[in-house]
Amino acid sequence: MRFADKTIFVTGGAGFIGSAVVRHLLDDTGARVVNIDKLTYAANLASIPQAGGHPRYAFAQADICDGPALRRLFETYAPDAVMNLAAESHVDRSIDGPGAFIHTNIVGTFTLLQEALRHWRGLPQERAAAFRLLHVSTDEVYGSLGSEDLFTETTPYAPNSPYSASKASSDHLVRAWRETYGLPTLVTNCSNNYGPYHFPEKLIPHMILKGLAGETLPVYGDGQNVRDWLYVEDHARALTLVVEHGRVGETYNVGGRNERTNLAVVETICDLLDRDAPQPAGPHRRLISFVTDRPGHDRRYAIDATKLETELGWRAQESFETGIDKTVRWYLENRAWWQAILERGYQAKRIGVVAR
């Protein structure tokens, strides 16, 4: 079985993508998983329902900026691989409060690299040769595309938000620790993820929950900003393949080849809600409202995943149509998960608007 007798650290394993990775490792591999998470506002251990009592799972509440805490975890568990998904990730929040993004995404990555390097240098030769650190990043580091191009692994970085700038910086740190110290690292840059257990501040769950409540569905600008959508479980499979078979020092772009305008995404959600949760007041599209655009809102992202597909044999199993259908159904069938978030005080209010 894949990763049999291997121990894998997943930082940020209580977050959206991190929890999908943990679920995949527990369900589909033989890995021992250590979930390292600070448990900030968007983290949710309920996103890993199979974790309770699982013999191959351990949880450690720790901040990747805390070097001594990380060192203790490396000494206790002696991992064979590290998958770094710990990050502040919401662009709107980065506009209002960039400091947290600089701290976690840059300082945290540096601290993790230092402790991983210390651990790797102390491993026996055979284990050191097999050790991997995968840093999970975003296509937003590449900036905004024109109408035809695709992001490749050689696209120059041109981040336009505090979030993407912090992730770009962390990517460069990972590369530098490979080139300078020999640490066996890899980087992935992904397109927009969606699927089950997604914190409701992001576009798709935000629109699902507001639609269910009969509230206005705010679409930024003219709604024509384009994103490439990737079902989170497809992404989790890609990440474990990169850890297992990726070439050290390489970057792999992960995308679903599912470009949609933001308006088209919201309209699709409306139509699925009309089918599965119709409202007496009429079709959900009536709730769409165009609002002031986000500052620095990149016009289009689109990933060329050819390298990942040809080298590692990965393919996205979900189209946008099948994935969004599964996602809407999941939110309808798992109200307890998101109701608990609302009851803890989360408010879906507009953030990330600054005066120019």
ZIKAKA-V631630 format. One record per helix or strand of 2 or more residues. SS is the DSSP state (a for helix, b for strand). FROM is the first residue (numbers start at 1). TO is the last residue. If there is no record, write none. Layout:
# ZIKAKA-V631630
ss: {SS/SS}
from: {FROM/FROM}
to: {TO/TO}
This chain:
# ZIKAKA-V631630
ss: {b/a/b/a/a/b/a/b/a/a/a/b/a/a/b/b/a/b/b/a/b/b/a/a/b/a/a/a}
from: {7/16/32/45/49/57/67/81/91/98/125/132/139/162/185/192/203/217/226/232/251/259/262/284/288/306/320/335}
to: {11/28/37/47/51/61/77/84/96/121/130/138/142/181/190/194/212/220/231/245/254/261/276/287/291/312/333/343}
